[in-house]
Amino acid sequence: MSDFAIQTESLVRRFGDFDAVNGVNLQVEKGEIYGFLGPNGAGKSTTVRVLCTLLAPSGGRATVAGFDVAKRPGDVRLRIGAALQEAALDPKQTGRELLRLQGRLYGLPKQAMPARITELGELIDLTDALDRPIGTYSGGMKRRLDLAAALVHNPEILFLDEPTTGLDPVSRAAVWSEVRRLNEQLGMTIFLTTQYLEEADELCGRVGIIDRGRIVAEGTPDALKRSVGADVIIARVAGDAAHLGPVIMALPGIQSVEAHGTELIIAADNGSAAISPVAVALNESGAAVRELTLRTPTLDDVFLELTRTHIERADTTETDR
């Protein structure tokens, strides 16, 4: 049995002459939240569909929960839950009927079903709506119901493909909270693709970036952000700032200082730790500080550096009813 929840070795998925996934190597630890980012068409969703046994690999190898996705797909499916972008929800069914059906498909005992559905309804905050037709649900409610359906059999590994796209900020925060709870309290491994870079930054212990079917970077969000540049402190003072450069450069953790008129641009190893000493040094030098701001690299900076494009997303939201 593999020590990893998810592992791929030179994974390939080919459509005709086009390699949508081209030699992907992944190792996702048990119990971690792993973020998977990439531009549209980069191979994110194709990779997820291979890992969920919805597509067969064209080459290489992938194991999920210790089972080969090509040789033991049934064993994989019993141990995973998946909430993908296209939720197949019957608008005429009630939420309760959907969860009951999902439980039966996974072999849950009939006597255990009512309690499990009640638990899931409370978990996703849909208890009052479970007996309504799904067609009356808002987009956010449908997304949460789809999440509950993926959790009905208590999977070891949960695949979430852009789970908060189109949700309003309140609904998005609720999904974030639930993802954290599933991971922290139940030890569930979560493989998350997302359009929202702040979502990956907030939730994921590690992030992989895929572009043109290949992994181009992987690491913790902080490590990836540090890889594209230092934190930058911008100090605006009254009068010329040139003479202040050596004073700031003498501080620990300062990489460089540039003076431009009344402005100092200060590159630091750790901007949060350096900004207070910078302020003190400027004050002790008699400088009248007009403004002091800190800019740290973001995952969008990493994304732009590696793929030469900003991540695209639809910012339309649908409010819950």
JOGIMO-V372679 format. One record per helix or strand. SS is the DSSP state (H for helix, E for strand). FROM is the first residue (numbers start at 0). TO is the last residue. If there is no record, write none. Layout:
# JOGIMO-V372679
ss=SS from=FROM to=TO
ss=SS from=FROM to=TO
This chain:
# JOGIMO-V372679
ss=E from=3 to=14
ss=E from=17 to=28
ss=E from=32 to=36
ss=H from=43 to=50
ss=E from=58 to=63
ss=E from=66 to=67
ss=H from=72 to=78
ss=E from=79 to=82
ss=E from=93 to=93
ss=H from=94 to=104
ss=H from=109 to=122
ss=H from=126 to=128
ss=E from=132 to=132
ss=H from=133 to=135
ss=H from=138 to=150
ss=E from=156 to=160
ss=E from=166 to=166
ss=H from=168 to=185
ss=E from=188 to=192
ss=H from=196 to=202
ss=E from=205 to=210
ss=E from=213 to=218
ss=H from=220 to=226
ss=E from=230 to=236
ss=H from=241 to=248
ss=E from=253 to=259
ss=E from=262 to=267
ss=H from=270 to=283
ss=E from=288 to=294
ss=H from=298 to=306
ss=E from=317 to=317
